[in-house]
Amino acid sequence: MCTVYDSEYRADSHRYDTMLYRRCGKSGLKLPVISLGLWQNFGSQGCYANMTDMIHTAFDLGIVHFDLANNYGHPYNGTAESNFGRILHDMKSYRDELCISTKAGYEMWDGIYGDKNGSRKYLLASLDQSLKRMQLDYVDIFYHHCPDSETPVEETALALDHAIKQGKALYAGISNYNSSQTREILKIFRELHTPFIVNQPSYSMLNRWTEQDGLHQLAQEEGFGLAVFSPLAQGFLTDRYLHGIPEDSRIGKGNTWLKNQLDQAMLAKLNALNEIAAGRGQKLSQMALSWILSHEAVTTVITGASRPEQIRENAECIQKIHFTPDEISEIEKILA
């Protein structure tokens, strides 16, 4: 049920005391170690009062980074940005305390120019649309959402650089780029003196491709940050599936891809990890976030939420981001 909220927003002036912040790579920008992503639950079918409560809750916890993309918002692309823009209107006096990022790269609008690509035309047009939806003059970080093999990487880099020179973005980012692709575009950014500061990959206890790919090491060597998404592996690293499949879960609603992953071996792994989490005084989801943040290359973890309580619960993970050698050893044995 949607609740009524007070449209005149008042923030807690002590919110920064409850959050940890890390410098994004070698840049001057600091991000909260927990960020709020608006991929799910901020679309046209969501409850606007609940969306507003989630944004306010996050901000009062010191979560000042909000991550969006042009195509976020189920079932209509762009509705997450539009709803976020409406909420921001009542928080406009806090704009300089917020770090807002958006992305472009996947399919967005009908026609050949709104299809998945990294062209200059698509990226710059998309950014203009995003700014209009969010009622903003600029975003703090503008990402290319995914690599495009059909567009020269120079064109994509120049488009991001141009957005910054126009004053419509402050920093450039990339998402879903592996280490080889990152090296290629990073070289161009360096030549252009573009303030490229972050790569946004998927990463979790159950999805460690960035370690194997060398992206963690590259981030530390080259001085950019990692903003991690899908840290809870589509909900596997929570207590939802420890004792079966709830009817209201993604698997219960018919997600066959996830269901195929949830075999007896996975259930045993999740329950073993949950035992370690309980021994640390954490929920499995909190330990999964803490584990990611124990990696120095990671600047922030982008978490989703469907209600304010989840945001508060996730934020508590910062109280226990350190692991003993024995805990690390046990976790590695389980994950192996």
N, C-alpha and C positions, 0 to 999 in steps of 0.2 A: 504494500500500500504506500502511496506517495504521501509525504508529510509536507505541511506548510512551512515555508522558511521565511526569514526576515530579509527582505531585499536590500536593506541597508547593512552592508557587511562591516563588521568590526573585528579586526584581527587581534590575536594575543601578541603583545609586544615582546614576550619572552619566548616565542616559538623557536628562535635560533639556538636556544640553550638545549633543545631536545633532539637535535639532529647533528650528524657528522657531515663535513664537507670535504671534498677532495678537489685539488686542482686538476683540470682536464688536460692531461699530458703535461707539456711544458708551457701551456698558455697561461694567461692571467685569469681565466675564467674558472671559478669554483662551482661545482655542482653538488647537490645533496647526494649522499650515497644511495638513497632511495628516491626514485623519481616516479611520477604517475603517468602511465601511458593511457591514451584515450581510444585505443583500437576498438575495444568492446564496451558495450553498455553506455555509450554516449551518442548513439545514433537516434534516428527519428522515432524508434519504438521504445526508447528509454523514458524513464520518469524524470522530467526536468528538475523537479524539486530534489530528487535523489542525486542527480548529477551535480546540482549546485552544492548540496551538502557534502558530497565527496571532494569537490574542489576546495571548499572552505576548510574541511577537516585536514586535507593534505597541507594546505598553506599554514594552518595553525600549528602543524607538527614540524614546520620548517622545510617541508617538501615544496620547494619553490620552482622546480623544473617540471614542466608539463610537455609531454611528447605527443605530437600528432602527425598526421599525414593527410594529403589531399583526398585519399580514398577511404579514410576512416569514417565509420558510421553506417551501421546496418539498418535497413537494407539499401540505403541510398548514399552513394559517395558524397563526401563533403559535409554531411550533416553533423559529424562530430565537431568539425571546425565551427560550423554555424552555431551550435549549441554552446560551445566554449566561448565564442565571441559574445553571446548574450550574457553569459555569466560574468565575463570579464568587464562588461559595461558597468556593472555595479561595483567592480573592484579597480576601476581605471586609475585611481590615485595610487595603487600599489604596483603599477606597471614596471617601474624601475627596480622592484624587488623580485621580479619574476624572470625566469629564463624559459622562453617559449620556443620550441622547435617544431618544424614541420618538414615533410618530405614529398618528393614527387619522383615517379619512375614507373609505377605500375599503371594498368589501364584506369583511365579516369573519366573521359567523356567520349561520346560517339564520334566517329570519323577517324581518318588516318592520323590526325595530329594529337589525338587524345589517347592513343593506344600506348602500350608499354614501350618506352624508349628513353633515351637520354639526350635527345636533341636540344639545341638551344631554344628553338621555338616552343617546344613542349614545356621545358623546365621554367622558362621565364614567364610564359603565359599562366602556367599553373601557380607559380608563386603569387602573381597578381590576383588570381582568383582566391587563393588562400588568405591573403591579407584582407581582401574585401569581406570574406566570410567571417573572419575573426575580428574585423573592425580595428585592424592594427596598421601602423605605418611601417613596421618592420618586425621580423622575427629575429631571435638571437642566433639560432642555428638553422641553416637550410641544408637538407640532405638530398643527395641523389639516392633514391630508395633501393635500387638494384642495378647491377652491371648490365650494360646493353652492348652486345657483341656487334650490332649493326651500325652503331654510331661511333665515330672516332673518339677515343678517350679525351683527346685534346679539346674537342667541341664541348663535351660535358664539363670538363674542368673550366674552360673559358666561360661557360654559362654561369656556373656557380660563382666564379670570380667577378663576373659582370654584376650579378645580383648584389654582391657586397659593395662594389664600387658605386652602384646606384643608391646605396643606403637602405636597401630593402632587407638585408640580412647582415649580421655582424660577423658570423663565423660560418665556415663551410664544413659539411660532414658527408660521409658516405655510409651506406648500409648494405649488408649482405655481400661485401667485397672480401674475397680471400686475400691472403698475404701477397700473392703474385699480382693480383689486380690492384691492390693497395699501393704496392711499390710503383707500379706504372703511373697511376694518377698522382701519387705523392711527388714524383719527380717534376711533373708539370706544375703542380701547386708551388713547389719551391722556386721554380723559374719565374713564376708570376708573382711571387711574394703574397700568395693568397693565405689568409689565416685559416688554414685547414687544421682542425683540432681533434676530430673524433671519428671513429668507425663504430657502427652499431650492428653487431652480429648477434645471432642466437647463441646462447650458452647456458648450460646447466650441468648439474651432476650427471645427468643422463645423456647429455649432448656436449661432448668435449672436443668437437672438431677444431675449434680455434687453437687449442693447445697443440694438437697433432699437426695442424697447418703451419704453425709458427707465428700466428698473428699476435699472440701475447708478447712474444719476444720482440717482434717487429715494433709493436706499440711502444715498448720501453726503450728500444734503441733509437727510434725516430721521434719520440716525444709527442705522440698523440694518445688520446684516451680511448677507452672502450666503454661504450654504453650498452649494456647487455639487455637483450629482450628474451622473452619466454624462459625466465629463470626457474619456473616451476614445472617445466615440461608439459604444458597443456593441462596442468592440474594433477599430474601423476605424483608430484612431490608435495602433496598435501595429504590430509587424513581422509580424503573423500573415498579413496579406493582401497583402503587397507582391509576392509571387511566385505568387499563386494562392489557391485555397480549400482549406485543410486539412480532412481528413475529420472531425476531432474539433472543428472550430470550430462556432459557432452556425449559420453558413450551411451548412457541410458536413452538419449534422444536420437541415437542412430548413427553416431560417428564411427563408421566401420574401421577407418584407418587407426584410430586410437584403440578400438576394441581388439584389433589384431596384435597390438603391442602388449596388451595386458594379459600375458600368459602366467602360468604358475611360477616360472622363474622370476618374472618381474614382480609379482606379488611378494615373493620371498625376499627379494632385494629391498622393496619398499618397507616391509615390516622390519627388516634388520636395521635399515637406516633410521626408522622411527624409534627403535630401542635406544640407539645412540643419542638421538635428539632428546628423548625423555630423560636420559641420564644427564644431559646438559641443562635440563629445565626449560626446554624449548619444544615447540611443535615442529613437526617435520618440515613444514613450509618455512618456518623461521630459520631452522638450521640450514636449509638449502640456500637461503639468501645469505646467511652469514658465511657459508662456505665460499660462495662466489666472491664476496667482499674480502675474503682473506687473501685473494690474489691481487698482487700489487698493480698489475696492469689495468685492472678494472677501476673505472672512475665512479660509475653509478649503475645501479640495477633498475631497469624500467619494469615496474609492476603494474598489473591491471587490478581492477576491483569492481565489484558489483554493488557494494555498500560501504559506508564509512567505517564500519567495524573492521573490515578486512584491511583497510589502510592503516588503522591504528595497530592492528596485530602485526602486519608486515614491518612497520616502523620499529617495533620492539626488537627486531633482530640485531640492531646496532649495539645493543647492550652486551652481546656475546659474539663478537666477530673473530675472536681468537680461539684457536684449537690447540690442544695438547698434542705432542708427537704421537701418543697412543691413539688418540681420537682420529688423527689423520691416517694412521696406519690401518685402523679398523675400517674406516670409510673406504680407503683404497682397495682393501681386500674385497669388500662388498661390491664395489663398482667394477672391479676386475672380472 
